[in-house]
Amino acid sequence: MAFTLSLNTNPLVNRFAEPDDLCETVARDLRLRDLQLTHEFINPSWPAETTRRLTRDMGAALRRTGVRVTSGMTGPYGRLNHFGHPDAEVRHYYIDWFKHFADIIGELGGVSVGTQFAIFTYRDYDDPARREELINIAIDCWAEVAEHARSAGLDYVFWEPMSIGREFGETIAACLSLQDRLTATRMAVPMWMMADIDHGDVASDNPDDYDPYAWARAVPRVSPIIHIKQSLMDKGGHRPFTADFNARGRIQPEPLLEAFRLGGGQDNEICLELSFKEREPNDREVIPQIAESVAFWAPWIDTGAGDLKV
């Protein structure tokens, strides 16, 4: 078994929109097979005929280029309360939304969908009784999504640990505790975490909680997908793996992959989650810098480039 490299499509949102343009660029310029598709490319809230047509178009573009969609994730415009919203009707809307998203990703050949476990308001998080009530409600919401995900052909659903308490999973202990609770919950398909080794509570008394290598050792057994970016001490951005950032960053392939293996990692999907400002020259550096990042990892992780047809 081997690690594989993928790309979360966050940095491609609004810079690309048409399936052919997206997939051709990924295959030809990035030389990468696997994508974690964010919802902005095929938004489940769009009219049904629109999503059906775009899903067909995306499927055709994937087959033609050899690019694969491995999972679906909410994107830069989807960091919302979702199943932590205090209004039951809003939560119900998002249950239906994620069911539709599961259908889209399943049709495209992906095996999972997810987002943050839930995001709570200040008021709900600061009230211990209300917090516990909403945690149970969020678990029930995910269980309903998981039931539909199974019928859509998915293998699991996932949640992303974040860096503050009201977004959940902010420390290694809190992250693993919630995962234990979700693992113990009987869902139609499992709910795993999708860890990001650059997250974590920088105010924690335990330095492991903001050490990417400590996270890398802690999560691989319960995190089939793991987000990475070049980690700088300021935690200030989703930096690419370019020569400039690599000279200043903490993440290097050999020690990171060793940390994953020490944590029980075997065939995890290592997913680049990068971000670029909508400013020049940064805006036009997106594709060259992602391509440089893929090339940086290519000697260490399977990029699937041999399966591409463009």
KOLDO-935651 format. One record per residue: residue in one letter; x, y, z of N, C-alpha, C, O, CB in turn. Coordinates in steps of 0.05 Angstrom, whole numbers, plus 5000, padded with zeros to 4 digits. Each point is the difference from the previous one (the first is absolute). Glycine has a CB too. Layout:
KOLDO-935651
aXYZXYZXYZXYZXYZ;...
END
This chain:
KOLDO-935651
m501749765000498350245000501850255000502250005011494149755014;a502750464962501650244998498350255004497650004993505649764975;f498050455042498650265001499650114972501649944981500550165064;t495750044951499450134975499750305005499350095022498549504960;l502950574998499850295001497550104986499449904978505650145025;s493650155009497750124987500050305005501750105014495649474991;l500850564983499750295002497150075008498249924986505550164981;n496050075054497450125006499750244981501950154996498249705053;t497650184939499650204979499550285010499250174984499149464988;n502050425053499750275011501350224983498750194992501149615053;p502850174948501350224986499150034971500850194986503149745044;l494649884960499050014972497350124998499050074978503849545012;v495850435033497350115000500050284988501650175008497249555032;n499450334942499550254985502250074980499750174983497749995056;r504949704963502150024980499449814976500950044978502550105058;f495149654971499049814980497149955007499250025023505449764970;a493850154987497249935005499149774983498549835009500750645004;e501649524962499149804981501549745005502450005003496450354963;p499849425035501449745005502349954982502149915009493649925007;d504050224958502249944981502550175007502249905001494549984964;d502950375040502250185007501449915025502450005001495250384977;l500849555042501149915026501749754996502349995008493850215016;c502749604964501349744998502450004982502049875005493649915004;e504250374969502350024981502350145014502349914996494650104965;t502650195055502150155013501449825021502449995002495250444991;v500849425022501149825020501749794987502249945010493850145020;a503049804949501649794987502450104985502249895003493649864992;r503950464990502150104983502150165015502449964996494450054966;d502350175055501850195013500949925028502350055008495550304965;l500449525042500849925027501149725001501549935018495050364999;r502849554963500949724999499349855025501749875013502150274958;l493649875036499049885024497349864993498450124986503950235044;r497349424980497649844993497750065019497750034990505249624992;d497550385044497849995019499250275011501750165007499949395005;l495850504989498950255009498149955023498449815000502150404955;q499649975065497850025020498450244990500850235002501949575038;l494950144949498450204986498450175021498549885015501349824944;t500650565040498450175018497350074987499849994975504450195045;h493949894996497250014991499550234981498050004986500749805056;e503150394956499550234982499849924971498850154984503550145049;f499049494959499949924972497449874992499150044978505849895025;i493849935015497349894996498650035027500149825017501349854946;n497250555040498750075025497449855003498250044983504150415017;p497349395020497549855003497550185002497849914996504849745026;s497750614984497750185003499250124973498050134998503449975048;w500149854933499250094974497649844990499549785010505350364980;p493849964989497749844990500949724992502249964990495750474993;a500349385021500749724996500949944972502049854997494750035037;e502150244946500849954973502950104995501549894985493750135000;t505450215028502750114997502149815012502149954988496050525013;t501349445023502049825013500249744985502249884997496850325047;r498849694945500249754984501750054975501649834993493950035024;r504050364969501550054976503050045006501749894986494250324994;l504749955041502850045006501449755011502449964995496550525015;t499649355004501149755009500749824976502149875000495350165043;r500849964937500649854976502450114986501849854991493450045004;d505050385003502350124986502649955016502049944987494950414995;m502949665044502449955016500849714997502449944997496250425036;g499649464967500649724997501449954973501949844999494350045030;a502850244950501249974974502950124999501849884988493650144991;a505050205034502650135001502049825016502349984993495650485003;l501149425025501749825016500949764983502349935000495350225042;r500549734945500749764984501950074977501849854994493749965017;r504150434977501750074977502850075009501949944985494150244992;t504449935046502750085009501449815019502450015003496050454992;g500149355017501149825020500150125028501049865018501749954946;v496450435040499850125027497849855015498049914988503650554995;r498749525043498049875017499050195022501650155011500549404979;v495450435017498950135024500049785021498649804997498650554977;t504249705048500149805021498050055022499149825014505750124976;s494550325014498250085022498950274994500950144982501649585052;g495450364982498950264998500150155026499549885021497449954943;m503850425035500450165025498850284995500150104978504149645034;t494750375009499250284998502450174996502249945010493949985020;g503650304954502350164992500250265016498950025021500749784934;p501850395033500650255015497450165006500150175018504349844960;y493549945008497550145005498049835015497550054999503250234960;g500349515055498249825013500749955029499249805012500149994945;r502250395056500749975028497750125017500250235009504949794981;l492949815014497550095012499349835024501349805006497150374949;n499549915060499249855023499049724994500549815015498350625006;h499949544956498949744991498549865023497950105008505949864959;f497249815042498549855020500350115028498949895019501749714952;g500950625032500150145026498350245000500050155020504549694985;h493950214974498350234999497849985021498849785003502250284948;p498350155063498049985021497149964990498349925015504650375012;d496749764947497349974989499749734987501549924982498250585011;a498249355015499649734990499449994970500949814987497550065058;e500250334945499450004972502550054983500249884978495250295032;v506449995000502550034985501649745001501249934979498950565033;r500049385010501449745001498849804981501549864986499750235062;h496249914950498749814982500750074971500449824984495850125049;y504050324961500850084973502749884993500449894978497050535026;y504549595015502649904994500249695000501749894987500150525034;i496449464993499849714997499449934971501349834988497250115060;d499550194941499349954972502250094981500649864981494650215031;w506150154995502350104983502249794999501049944978497950535035;f501949425010502149805000499249744987501649864988500250355053;k495649724961499149764985500450044970500949824986495750085051;h502650334953500350064972503050004993500749904978495050375022;f505949845017502950014995501149714998501749944983498750515041;a498649384994500949724999499249874973501649854989497950125061;d498250094940499249904974501950094978500849844983494450155032;i505450274985501850114980502849865001501049914980496550535023;i503649555021502749895003500049704994501949904988499250445047;g496849524973499849724994499949954970501349814990496350125053;e500950234942499849974971502750064987500649884979494650255023;l506450045010502650074989502249795008502350034992496450455009;g500649335015501849795008501450045026501749845008499050094945;g498650285062501250055026498949825021498049864996502750614991;v500749515036499349815021499150135026499249865019503949834960;s497050585022499250135026499350294996500850124980502249565044;v495550434994499550295002500250095029499849845018497150134941;g503650295044500250105027500550305002500250144980501549425033;t498450535012500650285007500850005029500649795011496150394954;q503250055048500450005029497749845014497849994990504550475007;f498349435026498049855015497550175005497849924995505849805027;a496950524987497950215005501550255009502249985010494249675002;i502450574983501150255011497850135017497850044991505350034969;f497649995065498150115019500350305003502250114996497849455029;t497950574981500150295006501350035028500349815015495550284957;y505150165034501050055026498049925022500749865019501950524962;r494949695015497949955020499749705005499949915023497750514964;d502249434992499549715004502549865011499849815016496950204947;y505650075028502549875009500550065030501049835014500850194940;d497650225054500650095028498049895021500550045023501650374957;d495849475011498049885018500449694999499349874981497350515011;p504649505030500749724999497749814994500349814985503250305047;a494149954979497749834995499150024971499549804987499150255061;r501350204941499250044973502149884981499349884979498250535034;r505049614994502249894983499649704998500249894978502950475036;e496549505008499749714999497549924984500049814985502350155060;e495550204959497649944985500550024970499149834984498150345054;l504250044954500550044971502049804989499949934976499150565030;i502949425010501849794991498449754993500549884979503350305050;n494449744988498349774994498350044976499649824984500350085064;i499150354948498450064976501749984975499249894980497850415047;a505549814975501849984977500649714992500149934977501850525036;i498649395007500549714995497649884986500449844981502650135059;d494650094969497649894987499850104971499349844982498450155062;c503050264951500050104972502049854983499349924978499450535039;w503749514993502049854985499149714995500549894979503050415040;a495249585000499049734997498049984977500049814985500850105063;e497550304949498150004978501450044973499349874981497250315050;v505549994969501650034976501549744993500149924976500550575034;a500549385010501449754995498249784989500949844983502250285055;e494449884970498149804989499750054970499949814985497750175060;h502150274948499750064971502649954985500049914978496450435033;a505849725002502649974987500449704992501249954979500750445048;r497349444990500249714993498549944975501049864982499550025067;s497050224948498449954976501350134976499549914977496450065051;a505650254976501450134978502649864992501450094982496550345033;g502849365000502449854993502550095014502249924992495849994965;l501850275063502450105014500949805021498449845010500150634981;d504049555016501149825021499950125028499949855019503149964946;y497150455037500050135026499450304996500050104978503349565040;v496050475005499950295001502250105018501149845016493850164977;f505850255006502250105016499550275012498350154990504849594982;w498350325050499950265012502950115002501949855003493850035024;e504650384972502650135001500550125027498650195007501249904944;p502249825064500750135025501150284994501450044980499749515041;m498250644997500850274995501850115022501549845011494250234965;s504350185030502050125018498950145024501550115016501349944944;i494549965042498750135023497849815010498949844984502250634999;g498249555042498249815012497250004987498949784996503550295046;r496650164951497350004989499849894971497849974989501250425041;e503449564958500049874974501049705003499949864980501050594998;f499949475046500549725007502649894990501050074978494249875021;g506049895018502549864993502450185002501949964985495549754986;e502650495047502150205001502549905013502250124995494350225007;t503449465014502449875011500049714993498049894992502250445047;i502249544963500149724993498149845018498649824990506250244995;a495250005041498349855018497050044993498549814999505050245037;a495750204959497250064993499349874974497749904996502550535029;c501649574956499649884974499549705002498049904989504950464990;l498949515035499749715003497649925017498849794995506150175000;s494450215024497649955017497550004983498349835003504150375037;l497350014943497750024983499949764981497949894994502050625011;q502549434984500049774981499249745014498649844988505050394986;d497349735050499149765015496950005003498849794997505650205028;r494550244981497150025003498649934974497949874999502750485037;l500549754941498849954974500349714992498249884988502750604999;t501449415019500549714994498149825015499149804989505750315002;a494549975033498249845017497150044991498249845008504950205030;t496350164946497350044990499549824976501649994981498450495036;r497749384983499449824978498950164977497650085000501549545032;m502650424947499150134976500149804977501349805001500450655016;a496849624962499949824977502749974986500649784991494650355002;v506450085006502849984992501650145022498950175014500049824935;p503649955054501550125022500350304996499950104977502649475029;m498050575016500850284999502850035011500549965024494650194981;w506849924977502750045008500750295000498550174989502749384992;m501050525030501050274998501650044974500949814989499250235062;m500150214941501850084979501850215012499450244999497449654963;a505450025050501750185016501650194982500549944976499849715059;d500450584976501850194987502250045020499650115022496750124951;i506249695019502250015019500950285007501650035018499849534964;d497650645004500750285007497950135017500250245006502349794951;h495449835050498050115018500949955029502249905005494150024961;g502050165053500649965028500050275015500450214988502349395000;d496750385037499750235017502750115009501449885016494249945000;v505150414973502650125006500150115028502150075010498450054943;a497149905061500050095028500249765019499950055025497350344961;s503049375004500149765017502550005017502150104991495249654976;d502550155057502449965017501849774991502349985008495050205030;n501649664944501549774990501150074972498450024981498849655046;p505450354970501150084973499449804978500150074977503450175047;d495949514983499349814980497550094984499649924977502449715051;d496350534985497450074988500350194977498150054985499849885058;y504550194953500550164976502649914986501250164986496350235035;d503349374984502349884987499149824977498749795006504050245038;p497850034931499049834979501049715001498649824992501250594980;y502649555038501049735002498749845022499649764997504850404985;a494849975039498549865021497249924989499149785006503450485030;w496349924949497449934988500449774980498449814998500050665007;a503849544980500649794980500349725013499349804987502950554984;r498849655053500349745014497449915013499649765004505250355004;a493450084997497649945016497649904984498449865010503250485021;v498249744943497549974987499849804977497749944992501750525020;p502749434977499749854975498149765001498749944980505850205010;r495349735033498249765001497150084998498349834992505149955036;v495950464978497150085000499550234980497950125001501749735047;s502350214935499850224981500849904972502450034993498550315044;p497349554948500849904973501150214982501749944983494849725022;i502550594998501150234985501350195020498950045022497549914942;i505950155029501550185018500850254984501449974980500349655049;h497450614979500850254987502750095008500849985024494450164974;i506449964983502650115006500350264984498750054980503349495029;k499750635001501150244987502750065013500649885021494750304967;q506249995000502550075013499550165025498650214999503849794956;s498649915067499350115027502150205009502349925003495349655008;l501650674993501750215010499250055029497749955008503050264946;m501149905062499550045028497750195005498649995020506249924989;d494750274972497850205004497349884995498050135005505250234982;k496649395003497549874993498350194983497550015002502649735041;g501250424940498650224987498849944973498850184988504350095036;g497149484966498849964974500449714990501549855013499350634977;h497949464988500149744988502250014979499550024976495649885033;r507450085000502350064983500649764982499849775008502050535027;p499049764940500849794981502849895007501550135016495650074948;f503649585024502749885004501850104977500949844984497149755039;t502650674977501850124981502750035014500349985024496050264952;a505849815008502750025011500150215022501349965021500649904935;d496850375040500150225019498849915027501250045021498650294942;f497749565036498749925024501349755013500149985024495650224958;n505449625001501349775011502550075016500749865019497549874943;a503150495030502450095014499450105028501650005018500550114939;r495449985047499150125026498149825015499550055024501250404956;g498249355007497949845012501049765015502449934998494750224966;r501149725051500849785017499649734987501249805009497550485029;i499749704941499349754988501949914979500450134980494849975030;q506049664994501749884981499149714996499149875019504850434994;p496349594962498749754994500949765018498349865012501350304942;e503049805049500949765014499149995029498949805008505050204962;p496550215046499049985028497050005002498949875018505250364996;l494549904968497150005001498949724994498349905015501550584972;l501249404992499049734993500849805022498549815005501850304946;e502049925061500749835022498150045024499349805013505650224972;a494350235020498150055022497349864994498849895017503550554993;f496849584965497649874992500249695005498149885010501050484956;r503149535026500449715003500149925030498949805008503550184948;l498950195060500149955029497250005012499449875019505250334983;g493649974986497350025009498249794988497550015005503250465001;g500349344980498449784988499150064972498349844990500350055056;g502350324941499250064973501149804980502349915003497550575010;q498549454967500949814980499250094972501750034982497949605051;d497850424963499050074974498450265001498150034984501949485003;n500750675031498550255003500350174975502049994986498649995064;e497350174945500150214978501150255013498750125017497349674958;i506250305015501350245010499250234981500850014977503249735044;c494450444990498650194983501150295004499950105022496049614980;l505150414977500950275000497650195003498250004984505849884988;e496050285050497950205003501550275001501150085020495849615006;l503050454951501550254997498150234995497749964995506249784986;s497250505022498450244996501750234989502450025007494549845031;f501950304945501550224987498250245000497649994994505049694977;k498550555036498550255002499250094972501449954980501050175061;e495350014958499150124975501350274996498750214998496949555006;r507050234993501650244996502249934980500949774999498250405048;e501750024937502349954982502650055014500150195016497049934944;p505049725036500149794980498949735010500049814985503850424995;n495349755045499349755012497849854984500149764998501150435047;d496949964945497849884986500949834976498849804994498350585022;r504949714971501049864976502249805006501149874982497650524991;e502049585053502049815008498849735008501449815007501450575008;v494549614985498649765011500949754987501049815013495150484998;i503649694963500749754986503049945001500749775006495350314964;p505750115024502949945002500949915028501649825002499250514962;q498049795057500949925027498849745009501249855015499350634995;i497049464981499049735006501649794985500649795011494850404997;a505249874967501649814984502749955014501049775000496750384957;e503550065053502649975014499749845025501749845008499850604974;s496249595032499449855024499749704994501049835014496850585006;v500749534958499749724992502649884993500649785008494850324975;a506350055002502649894992501849965025501649815000497950434956;f500249935064501549975025499449735013501849875011498350634995;w497349424994499249765014500249754982500049785010497050505017;a503249764947499849774982502149785005499349774997499050554970;p504249755041501949785006499249835025501149795004502450494975;w494749835037499449875026497249875001499649815014503450535006;i495149774965497249915002499049964972500650154981498750095062;d499149554953498849944974498150224991497950055013502549464997;t500250624968498350224990498049894979498250154992505550185016;g496649434984498249884980500450114972498349974983498549975053;a505450204959500550134974500049804977499350074978503350295046;g498249404982500149804979497349924989499749884979504349965042;d493850234994497349934992498750224984497849974990501849755050;l501750514957498850234986500249964970501849874990499450435048;k496849824948499849964971500450264985499750004975497149635034;v504050585004500550264987502950065001500850214990494649955022;
END
